[in-house]
Amino acid sequence: MYEKLFALLIACTGCPIEKIEYKFDKNYMFCSDYGDVVREKISKHYWEYVEGDAFSHGYYTEDGKLFIGVYCE
């Protein structure tokens, strides 16, 4: 069973990936399920599309960092 979940954020192209550590909620069996909960809690999905940039939409934190994923240990 997992002990920790790490949310991965990035602020800009070339910036280091930031990891935010959370204690894994034992009410969830899978990392991806709890990852969805954390993602929804810390970020908001934006649908804006920038012409020529297929990856311009995504989940962003209030301070503008792109949520890129999670992993669990």
PDB file of N, CA, C and O in Angstrom:
ATOM      1  N   MET A   1       0.845  -1.186   0.000  1.00  0.00           N
ATOM      2  CA  MET A   1       0.000   0.000   0.000  1.00  0.00           C
ATOM      3  C   MET A   1       0.888   1.245   0.000  1.00  0.00           C
ATOM      4  O   MET A   1       1.989   1.244   0.551  1.00  0.00           O
ATOM      5  N   TYR A   2       0.399   2.270  -0.609  1.00  0.00           N
ATOM      6  CA  TYR A   2       1.152   3.509  -0.733  1.00  0.00           C
ATOM      7  C   TYR A   2       1.153   4.308   0.574  1.00  0.00           C
ATOM      8  O   TYR A   2       0.214   4.232   1.368  1.00  0.00           O
ATOM      9  N   GLU A   3       2.214   5.063   0.775  1.00  0.00           N
ATOM     10  CA  GLU A   3       2.341   5.954   1.925  1.00  0.00           C
ATOM     11  C   GLU A   3       2.255   7.425   1.529  1.00  0.00           C
ATOM     12  O   GLU A   3       1.736   8.253   2.278  1.00  0.00           O
ATOM     13  N   LYS A   4       2.782   7.743   0.315  1.00  0.00           N
ATOM     14  CA  LYS A   4       2.870   9.133  -0.130  1.00  0.00           C
ATOM     15  C   LYS A   4       2.407   9.269  -1.569  1.00  0.00           C
ATOM     16  O   LYS A   4       2.540   8.346  -2.373  1.00  0.00           O
ATOM     17  N   LEU A   5       1.856  10.447  -1.882  1.00  0.00           N
ATOM     18  CA  LEU A   5       1.550  10.817  -3.254  1.00  0.00           C
ATOM     19  C   LEU A   5       2.312  12.097  -3.553  1.00  0.00           C
ATOM     20  O   LEU A   5       2.342  13.013  -2.730  1.00  0.00           O
ATOM     21  N   PHE A   6       2.925  12.164  -4.719  1.00  0.00           N
ATOM     22  CA  PHE A   6       3.648  13.360  -5.141  1.00  0.00           C
ATOM     23  C   PHE A   6       2.948  13.956  -6.354  1.00  0.00           C
ATOM     24  O   PHE A   6       2.796  13.290  -7.378  1.00  0.00           O
ATOM     25  N   ALA A   7       2.525  15.203  -6.240  1.00  0.00           N
ATOM     26  CA  ALA A   7       1.964  15.935  -7.369  1.00  0.00           C
ATOM     27  C   ALA A   7       3.111  16.650  -8.063  1.00  0.00           C
ATOM     28  O   ALA A   7       3.956  17.257  -7.405  1.00  0.00           O
ATOM     29  N   LEU A   8       3.145  16.581  -9.384  1.00  0.00           N
ATOM     30  CA  LEU A   8       4.226  17.174 -10.168  1.00  0.00           C
ATOM     31  C   LEU A   8       3.706  18.408 -10.899  1.00  0.00           C
ATOM     32  O   LEU A   8       2.701  18.353 -11.607  1.00  0.00           O
ATOM     33  N   LEU A   9       4.413  19.523 -10.712  1.00  0.00           N
ATOM     34  CA  LEU A   9       4.043  20.803 -11.317  1.00  0.00           C
ATOM     35  C   LEU A   9       5.242  21.378 -12.039  1.00  0.00           C
ATOM     36  O   LEU A   9       6.387  21.099 -11.683  1.00  0.00           O
ATOM     37  N   ILE A  10       4.974  22.187 -13.060  1.00  0.00           N
ATOM     38  CA  ILE A  10       6.058  22.876 -13.754  1.00  0.00           C
ATOM     39  C   ILE A  10       5.611  24.307 -14.032  1.00  0.00           C
ATOM     40  O   ILE A  10       4.469  24.550 -14.423  1.00  0.00           O
ATOM     41  N   ALA A  11       6.526  25.248 -13.826  1.00  0.00           N
ATOM     42  CA  ALA A  11       6.197  26.671 -13.949  1.00  0.00           C
ATOM     43  C   ALA A  11       6.497  27.220 -15.340  1.00  0.00           C
ATOM     44  O   ALA A  11       5.839  28.164 -15.777  1.00  0.00           O
ATOM     45  N   CYS A  12       7.477  26.650 -16.047  1.00  0.00           N
ATOM     46  CA  CYS A  12       7.839  27.171 -17.366  1.00  0.00           C
ATOM     47  C   CYS A  12       8.677  26.144 -18.114  1.00  0.00           C
ATOM     48  O   CYS A  12       9.177  25.188 -17.521  1.00  0.00           O
ATOM     49  N   THR A  13       8.826  26.344 -19.405  1.00  0.00           N
ATOM     50  CA  THR A  13       9.694  25.479 -20.195  1.00  0.00           C
ATOM     51  C   THR A  13      11.121  25.647 -19.686  1.00  0.00           C
ATOM     52  O   THR A  13      11.629  26.765 -19.589  1.00  0.00           O
ATOM     53  N   GLY A  14      11.755  24.539 -19.365  1.00  0.00           N
ATOM     54  CA  GLY A  14      13.117  24.594 -18.858  1.00  0.00           C
ATOM     55  C   GLY A  14      13.213  24.720 -17.344  1.00  0.00           C
ATOM     56  O   GLY A  14      14.297  24.564 -16.781  1.00  0.00           O
ATOM     57  N   CYS A  15      12.108  24.995 -16.684  1.00  0.00           N
ATOM     58  CA  CYS A  15      12.112  25.077 -15.213  1.00  0.00           C
ATOM     59  C   CYS A  15      12.143  23.666 -14.628  1.00  0.00           C
ATOM     60  O   CYS A  15      11.667  22.721 -15.258  1.00  0.00           O
ATOM     61  N   PRO A  16      12.697  23.522 -13.434  1.00  0.00           N
ATOM     62  CA  PRO A  16      12.686  22.198 -12.805  1.00  0.00           C
ATOM     63  C   PRO A  16      11.263  21.798 -12.404  1.00  0.00           C
ATOM     64  O   PRO A  16      10.417  22.652 -12.136  1.00  0.00           O
ATOM     65  N   ILE A  17      11.022  20.512 -12.369  1.00  0.00           N
ATOM     66  CA  ILE A  17       9.724  19.994 -11.934  1.00  0.00           C
ATOM     67  C   ILE A  17       9.639  20.137 -10.415  1.00  0.00           C
ATOM     68  O   ILE A  17      10.559  19.773  -9.683  1.00  0.00           O
ATOM     69  N   GLU A  18       8.521  20.669  -9.972  1.00  0.00           N
ATOM     70  CA  GLU A  18       8.272  20.838  -8.535  1.00  0.00           C
ATOM     71  C   GLU A  18       7.432  19.662  -8.053  1.00  0.00           C
ATOM     72  O   GLU A  18       6.461  19.283  -8.706  1.00  0.00           O
ATOM     73  N   LYS A  19       7.800  19.087  -6.918  1.00  0.00           N
ATOM     74  CA  LYS A  19       7.051  17.983  -6.322  1.00  0.00           C
ATOM     75  C   LYS A  19       6.405  18.462  -5.026  1.00  0.00           C
ATOM     76  O   LYS A  19       7.065  19.045  -4.166  1.00  0.00           O
ATOM     77  N   ILE A  20       5.111  18.208  -4.902  1.00  0.00           N
ATOM     78  CA  ILE A  20       4.397  18.496  -3.657  1.00  0.00           C
ATOM     79  C   ILE A  20       3.999  17.155  -3.059  1.00  0.00           C
ATOM     80  O   ILE A  20       3.345  16.344  -3.715  1.00  0.00           O
ATOM     81  N   GLU A  21       4.395  16.925  -1.817  1.00  0.00           N
ATOM     82  CA  GLU A  21       4.148  15.639  -1.175  1.00  0.00           C
ATOM     83  C   GLU A  21       2.856  15.677  -0.361  1.00  0.00           C
ATOM     84  O   GLU A  21       2.587  16.634   0.365  1.00  0.00           O
ATOM     85  N   TYR A  22       2.068  14.617  -0.498  1.00  0.00           N
ATOM     86  CA  TYR A  22       0.834  14.434   0.278  1.00  0.00           C
ATOM     87  C   TYR A  22       0.889  13.068   0.938  1.00  0.00           C
ATOM     88  O   TYR A  22       1.447  12.122   0.383  1.00  0.00           O
ATOM     89  N   LYS A  23       0.317  12.973   2.109  1.00  0.00           N
ATOM     90  CA  LYS A  23       0.151  11.665   2.744  1.00  0.00           C
ATOM     91  C   LYS A  23      -0.944  10.936   1.966  1.00  0.00           C
ATOM     92  O   LYS A  23      -2.005  11.502   1.706  1.00  0.00           O
ATOM     93  N   PHE A  24      -0.688   9.694   1.598  1.00  0.00           N
ATOM     94  CA  PHE A  24      -1.666   8.942   0.808  1.00  0.00           C
ATOM     95  C   PHE A  24      -2.887   8.642   1.646  1.00  0.00           C
ATOM     96  O   PHE A  24      -2.770   8.159   2.773  1.00  0.00           O
ATOM     97  N   ASP A  25      -4.059   8.925   1.104  1.00  0.00           N
ATOM     98  CA  ASP A  25      -5.331   8.661   1.787  1.00  0.00           C
ATOM     99  C   ASP A  25      -5.662   7.179   1.625  1.00  0.00           C
ATOM    100  O   ASP A  25      -5.887   6.708   0.510  1.00  0.00           O
ATOM    101  N   LYS A  26      -5.690   6.461   2.715  1.00  0.00           N
ATOM    102  CA  LYS A  26      -5.901   5.007   2.690  1.00  0.00           C
ATOM    103  C   LYS A  26      -7.307   4.618   2.225  1.00  0.00           C
ATOM    104  O   LYS A  26      -7.577   3.435   2.017  1.00  0.00           O
ATOM    105  N   ASN A  27      -8.210   5.597   2.060  1.00  0.00           N
ATOM    106  CA  ASN A  27      -9.546   5.303   1.537  1.00  0.00           C
ATOM    107  C   ASN A  27      -9.515   5.027   0.034  1.00  0.00           C
ATOM    108  O   ASN A  27     -10.517   4.604  -0.542  1.00  0.00           O
ATOM    109  N   TYR A  28      -8.374   5.265  -0.593  1.00  0.00           N
ATOM    110  CA  TYR A  28      -8.217   5.022  -2.031  1.00  0.00           C
ATOM    111  C   TYR A  28      -7.279   3.847  -2.236  1.00  0.00           C
ATOM    112  O   TYR A  28      -6.271   3.714  -1.542  1.00  0.00           O
ATOM    113  N   MET A  29      -7.617   3.003  -3.187  1.00  0.00           N
ATOM    114  CA  MET A  29      -6.794   1.834  -3.452  1.00  0.00           C
ATOM    115  C   MET A  29      -5.697   2.139  -4.470  1.00  0.00           C
ATOM    116  O   MET A  29      -4.585   1.619  -4.368  1.00  0.00           O
ATOM    117  N   PHE A  30      -6.014   2.984  -5.450  1.00  0.00           N
ATOM    118  CA  PHE A  30      -5.088   3.217  -6.553  1.00  0.00           C
ATOM    119  C   PHE A  30      -4.510   4.626  -6.520  1.00  0.00           C
ATOM    120  O   PHE A  30      -5.186   5.584  -6.144  1.00  0.00           O
ATOM    121  N   CYS A  31      -3.266   4.730  -6.915  1.00  0.00           N
ATOM    122  CA  CYS A  31      -2.580   6.014  -6.967  1.00  0.00           C
ATOM    123  C   CYS A  31      -3.318   6.990  -7.886  1.00  0.00           C
ATOM    124  O   CYS A  31      -3.482   8.163  -7.547  1.00  0.00           O
ATOM    125  N   SER A  32      -3.755   6.510  -9.032  1.00  0.00           N
ATOM    126  CA  SER A  32      -4.418   7.398  -9.997  1.00  0.00           C
ATOM    127  C   SER A  32      -5.735   7.952  -9.467  1.00  0.00           C
ATOM    128  O   SER A  32      -6.097   9.088  -9.773  1.00  0.00           O
ATOM    129  N   ASP A  33      -6.454   7.159  -8.674  1.00  0.00           N
ATOM    130  CA  ASP A  33      -7.724   7.638  -8.108  1.00  0.00           C
ATOM    131  C   ASP A  33      -7.489   8.783  -7.128  1.00  0.00           C
ATOM    132  O   ASP A  33      -8.175   9.804  -7.184  1.00  0.00           O
ATOM    133  N   TYR A  34      -6.528   8.612  -6.238  1.00  0.00           N
ATOM    134  CA  TYR A  34      -6.240   9.682  -5.286  1.00  0.00           C
ATOM    135  C   TYR A  34      -5.566  10.851  -6.004  1.00  0.00           C
ATOM    136  O   TYR A  34      -5.748  12.005  -5.616  1.00  0.00           O
ATOM    137  N   GLY A  35      -4.801  10.560  -7.035  1.00  0.00           N
ATOM    138  CA  GLY A  35      -4.195  11.615  -7.841  1.00  0.00           C
ATOM    139  C   GLY A  35      -5.241  12.515  -8.474  1.00  0.00           C
ATOM    140  O   GLY A  35      -5.050  13.729  -8.547  1.00  0.00           O
ATOM    141  N   ASP A  36      -6.351  11.932  -8.936  1.00  0.00           N
ATOM    142  CA  ASP A  36      -7.442  12.732  -9.492  1.00  0.00           C
ATOM    143  C   ASP A  36      -8.020  13.673  -8.447  1.00  0.00           C
ATOM    144  O   ASP A  36      -8.336  14.823  -8.751  1.00  0.00           O
ATOM    145  N   VAL A  37      -8.159  13.192  -7.221  1.00  0.00           N
ATOM    146  CA  VAL A  37      -8.698  14.013  -6.136  1.00  0.00           C
ATOM    147  C   VAL A  37      -7.759  15.186  -5.842  1.00  0.00           C
ATOM    148  O   VAL A  37      -8.204  16.325  -5.702  1.00  0.00           O
ATOM    149  N   VAL A  38      -6.479  14.903  -5.752  1.00  0.00           N
ATOM    150  CA  VAL A  38      -5.494  15.962  -5.482  1.00  0.00           C
ATOM    151  C   VAL A  38      -5.462  16.962  -6.632  1.00  0.00           C
ATOM    152  O   VAL A  38      -5.435  18.170  -6.399  1.00  0.00           O
ATOM    153  N   ARG A  39      -5.463  16.474  -7.866  1.00  0.00           N
ATOM    154  CA  ARG A  39      -5.444  17.360  -9.030  1.00  0.00           C
ATOM    155  C   ARG A  39      -6.634  18.320  -9.006  1.00  0.00           C
ATOM    156  O   ARG A  39      -6.474  19.517  -9.243  1.00  0.00           O
ATOM    157  N   GLU A  40      -7.820  17.794  -8.721  1.00  0.00           N
ATOM    158  CA  GLU A  40      -9.020  18.629  -8.675  1.00  0.00           C
ATOM    159  C   GLU A  40      -8.961  19.640  -7.523  1.00  0.00           C
ATOM    160  O   GLU A  40      -9.519  20.733  -7.616  1.00  0.00           O
ATOM    161  N   LYS A  41      -8.287  19.267  -6.456  1.00  0.00           N
ATOM    162  CA  LYS A  41      -8.188  20.142  -5.289  1.00  0.00           C
ATOM    163  C   LYS A  41      -7.212  21.303  -5.526  1.00  0.00           C
ATOM    164  O   LYS A  41      -7.472  22.424  -5.088  1.00  0.00           O
ATOM    165  N   ILE A  42      -6.100  21.044  -6.210  1.00  0.00           N
ATOM    166  CA  ILE A  42      -5.050  22.069  -6.301  1.00  0.00           C
ATOM    167  C   ILE A  42      -4.997  22.802  -7.636  1.00  0.00           C
ATOM    168  O   ILE A  42      -4.232  23.754  -7.786  1.00  0.00           O
ATOM    169  N   SER A  43      -5.812  22.364  -8.622  1.00  0.00           N
ATOM    170  CA  SER A  43      -5.725  22.995  -9.940  1.00  0.00           C
ATOM    171  C   SER A  43      -7.104  23.099 -10.584  1.00  0.00           C
ATOM    172  O   SER A  43      -8.081  22.509 -10.124  1.00  0.00           O
ATOM    173  N   LYS A  44      -7.141  23.860 -11.646  1.00  0.00           N
ATOM    174  CA  LYS A  44      -8.372  24.060 -12.400  1.00  0.00           C
ATOM    175  C   LYS A  44      -8.070  23.830 -13.874  1.00  0.00           C
ATOM    176  O   LYS A  44      -7.020  24.236 -14.371  1.00  0.00           O
ATOM    177  N   HIS A  45      -8.998  23.177 -14.570  1.00  0.00           N
ATOM    178  CA  HIS A  45      -8.795  22.913 -15.988  1.00  0.00           C
ATOM    179  C   HIS A  45      -9.183  24.131 -16.813  1.00  0.00           C
ATOM    180  O   HIS A  45     -10.244  24.724 -16.615  1.00  0.00           O
ATOM    181  N   TYR A  46      -8.310  24.490 -17.738  1.00  0.00           N
ATOM    182  CA  TYR A  46      -8.567  25.591 -18.656  1.00  0.00           C
ATOM    183  C   TYR A  46      -8.607  25.036 -20.070  1.00  0.00           C
ATOM    184  O   TYR A  46      -7.737  24.259 -20.463  1.00  0.00           O
ATOM    185  N   TRP A  47      -9.618  25.434 -20.836  1.00  0.00           N
ATOM    186  CA  TRP A  47      -9.809  24.929 -22.181  1.00  0.00           C
ATOM    187  C   TRP A  47      -9.230  25.839 -23.244  1.00  0.00           C
ATOM    188  O   TRP A  47      -9.266  25.496 -24.425  1.00  0.00           O
ATOM    189  N   GLU A  48      -8.693  27.000 -22.859  1.00  0.00           N
ATOM    190  CA  GLU A  48      -8.183  27.928 -23.857  1.00  0.00           C
ATOM    191  C   GLU A  48      -7.162  27.246 -24.760  1.00  0.00           C
ATOM    192  O   GLU A  48      -6.292  26.508 -24.298  1.00  0.00           O
ATOM    193  N   TYR A  49      -7.286  27.502 -26.006  1.00  0.00           N
ATOM    194  CA  TYR A  49      -6.383  26.905 -26.986  1.00  0.00           C
ATOM    195  C   TYR A  49      -5.603  28.020 -27.667  1.00  0.00           C
ATOM    196  O   TYR A  49      -6.182  28.988 -28.160  1.00  0.00           O
ATOM    197  N   VAL A  50      -4.307  27.874 -27.688  1.00  0.00           N
ATOM    198  CA  VAL A  50      -3.440  28.824 -28.376  1.00  0.00           C
ATOM    199  C   VAL A  50      -3.144  28.254 -29.756  1.00  0.00           C
ATOM    200  O   VAL A  50      -2.641  27.136 -29.871  1.00  0.00           O
ATOM    201  N   GLU A  51      -3.447  29.006 -30.791  1.00  0.00           N
ATOM    202  CA  GLU A  51      -3.232  28.546 -32.169  1.00  0.00           C
ATOM    203  C   GLU A  51      -1.804  28.029 -32.352  1.00  0.00           C
ATOM    204  O   GLU A  51      -0.838  28.724 -32.037  1.00  0.00           O
ATOM    205  N   GLY A  52      -1.684  26.815 -32.858  1.00  0.00           N
ATOM    206  CA  GLY A  52      -0.378  26.222 -33.101  1.00  0.00           C
ATOM    207  C   GLY A  52       0.222  25.505 -31.901  1.00  0.00           C
ATOM    208  O   GLY A  52       1.301  24.923 -32.012  1.00  0.00           O
ATOM    209  N   ASP A  53      -0.450  25.534 -30.761  1.00  0.00           N
ATOM    210  CA  ASP A  53       0.056  24.876 -29.551  1.00  0.00           C
ATOM    211  C   ASP A  53      -1.010  23.913 -29.043  1.00  0.00           C
ATOM    212  O   ASP A  53      -1.911  24.303 -28.301  1.00  0.00           O
ATOM    213  N   ALA A  54      -0.899  22.660 -29.448  1.00  0.00           N
ATOM    214  CA  ALA A  54      -1.906  21.657 -29.091  1.00  0.00           C
ATOM    215  C   ALA A  54      -1.943  21.356 -27.596  1.00  0.00           C
ATOM    216  O   ALA A  54      -2.896  20.745 -27.113  1.00  0.00           O
ATOM    217  N   PHE A  55      -0.920  21.778 -26.863  1.00  0.00           N
ATOM    218  CA  PHE A  55      -0.849  21.467 -25.435  1.00  0.00           C
ATOM    219  C   PHE A  55      -1.100  22.694 -24.557  1.00  0.00           C
ATOM    220  O   PHE A  55      -0.713  22.701 -23.388  1.00  0.00           O
ATOM    221  N   SER A  56      -1.731  23.714 -25.091  1.00  0.00           N
ATOM    222  CA  SER A  56      -1.917  24.950 -24.328  1.00  0.00           C
ATOM    223  C   SER A  56      -2.991  24.833 -23.267  1.00  0.00           C
ATOM    224  O   SER A  56      -2.981  25.597 -22.302  1.00  0.00           O
ATOM    225  N   HIS A  57      -3.915  23.900 -23.416  1.00  0.00           N
ATOM    226  CA  HIS A  57      -4.921  23.729 -22.365  1.00  0.00           C
ATOM    227  C   HIS A  57      -4.387  22.738 -21.340  1.00  0.00           C
ATOM    228  O   HIS A  57      -3.455  21.986 -21.626  1.00  0.00           O
ATOM    229  N   GLY A  58      -4.970  22.734 -20.157  1.00  0.00           N
ATOM    230  CA  GLY A  58      -4.548  21.789 -19.132  1.00  0.00           C
ATOM    231  C   GLY A  58      -4.969  22.234 -17.756  1.00  0.00           C
ATOM    232  O   GLY A  58      -5.732  23.188 -17.609  1.00  0.00           O
ATOM    233  N   TYR A  59      -4.472  21.543 -16.744  1.00  0.00           N
ATOM    234  CA  TYR A  59      -4.768  21.866 -15.349  1.00  0.00           C
ATOM    235  C   TYR A  59      -3.682  22.781 -14.808  1.00  0.00           C
ATOM    236  O   TYR A  59      -2.498  22.446 -14.851  1.00  0.00           O
ATOM    237  N   TYR A  60      -4.090  23.940 -14.300  1.00  0.00           N
ATOM    238  CA  TYR A  60      -3.161  24.933 -13.775  1.00  0.00           C
ATOM    239  C   TYR A  60      -3.517  25.302 -12.337  1.00  0.00           C
ATOM    240  O   TYR A  60      -4.691  25.379 -11.973  1.00  0.00           O
ATOM    241  N   THR A  61      -2.484  25.527 -11.530  1.00  0.00           N
ATOM    242  CA  THR A  61      -2.684  25.979 -10.155  1.00  0.00           C
ATOM    243  C   THR A  61      -3.002  27.474 -10.164  1.00  0.00           C
ATOM    244  O   THR A  61      -2.875  28.133 -11.196  1.00  0.00           O
ATOM    245  N   GLU A  62      -3.412  28.003  -9.020  1.00  0.00           N
ATOM    246  CA  GLU A  62      -3.731  29.425  -8.926  1.00  0.00           C
ATOM    247  C   GLU A  62      -2.548  30.314  -9.274  1.00  0.00           C
ATOM    248  O   GLU A  62      -2.732  31.423  -9.774  1.00  0.00           O
ATOM    249  N   ASP A  63      -1.323  29.833  -9.012  1.00  0.00           N
ATOM    250  CA  ASP A  63      -0.141  30.638  -9.327  1.00  0.00           C
ATOM    251  C   ASP A  63       0.438  30.334 -10.709  1.00  0.00           C
ATOM    252  O   ASP A  63       1.572  30.712 -11.004  1.00  0.00           O
ATOM    253  N   GLY A  64      -0.348  29.644 -11.568  1.00  0.00           N
ATOM    254  CA  GLY A  64       0.023  29.472 -12.963  1.00  0.00           C
ATOM    255  C   GLY A  64       0.896  28.286 -13.303  1.00  0.00           C
ATOM    256  O   GLY A  64       1.370  28.186 -14.435  1.00  0.00           O
ATOM    257  N   LYS A  65       1.126  27.379 -12.360  1.00  0.00           N
ATOM    258  CA  LYS A  65       1.944  26.198 -12.645  1.00  0.00           C
ATOM    259  C   LYS A  65       1.078  25.115 -13.286  1.00  0.00           C
ATOM    260  O   LYS A  65      -0.078  24.917 -12.911  1.00  0.00           O
ATOM    261  N   LEU A  66       1.663  24.423 -14.256  1.00  0.00           N
ATOM    262  CA  LEU A  66       0.968  23.355 -14.963  1.00  0.00           C
ATOM    263  C   LEU A  66       1.083  22.058 -14.159  1.00  0.00           C
ATOM    264  O   LEU A  66       2.183  21.632 -13.804  1.00  0.00           O
ATOM    265  N   PHE A  67      -0.045  21.447 -13.881  1.00  0.00           N
ATOM    266  CA  PHE A  67      -0.092  20.143 -13.211  1.00  0.00           C
ATOM    267  C   PHE A  67       0.225  19.098 -14.270  1.00  0.00           C
ATOM    268  O   PHE A  67      -0.506  18.970 -15.252  1.00  0.00           O
ATOM    269  N   ILE A  68       1.319  18.340 -14.079  1.00  0.00           N
ATOM    270  CA  ILE A  68       1.717  17.381 -15.110  1.00  0.00           C
ATOM    271  C   ILE A  68       1.549  15.918 -14.722  1.00  0.00           C
ATOM    272  O   ILE A  68       1.702  15.040 -15.570  1.00  0.00           O
ATOM    273  N   GLY A  69       1.236  15.637 -13.455  1.00  0.00           N
ATOM    274  CA  GLY A  69       1.013  14.242 -13.084  1.00  0.00           C
ATOM    275  C   GLY A  69       1.261  13.972 -11.624  1.00  0.00           C
ATOM    276  O   GLY A  69       1.553  14.874 -10.838  1.00  0.00           O
ATOM    277  N   VAL A  70       1.137  12.694 -11.278  1.00  0.00           N
ATOM    278  CA  VAL A  70       1.380  12.238  -9.909  1.00  0.00           C
ATOM    279  C   VAL A  70       2.122  10.908  -9.951  1.00  0.00           C
ATOM    280  O   VAL A  70       2.118  10.199 -10.958  1.00  0.00           O
ATOM    281  N   TYR A  71       2.749  10.596  -8.839  1.00  0.00           N
ATOM    282  CA  TYR A  71       3.236   9.229  -8.627  1.00  0.00           C
ATOM    283  C   TYR A  71       3.168   8.952  -7.144  1.00  0.00           C
ATOM    284  O   TYR A  71       3.131   9.869  -6.324  1.00  0.00           O
ATOM    285  N   CYS A  72       3.153   7.685  -6.811  1.00  0.00           N
ATOM    286  CA  CYS A  72       3.001   7.269  -5.412  1.00  0.00           C
ATOM    287  C   CYS A  72       4.138   6.347  -4.998  1.00  0.00           C
ATOM    288  O   CYS A  72       4.709   5.619  -5.810  1.00  0.00           O
ATOM    289  N   GLU A  73       4.440   6.401  -3.734  1.00  0.00           N
ATOM    290  CA  GLU A  73       5.430   5.496  -3.130  1.00  0.00           C
ATOM    291  C   GLU A  73       4.822   4.856  -1.894  1.00  0.00           C
ATOM    292  O   GLU A  73       5.478   4.057  -1.226  1.00  0.00           O
TER     293      GLU A  73
END
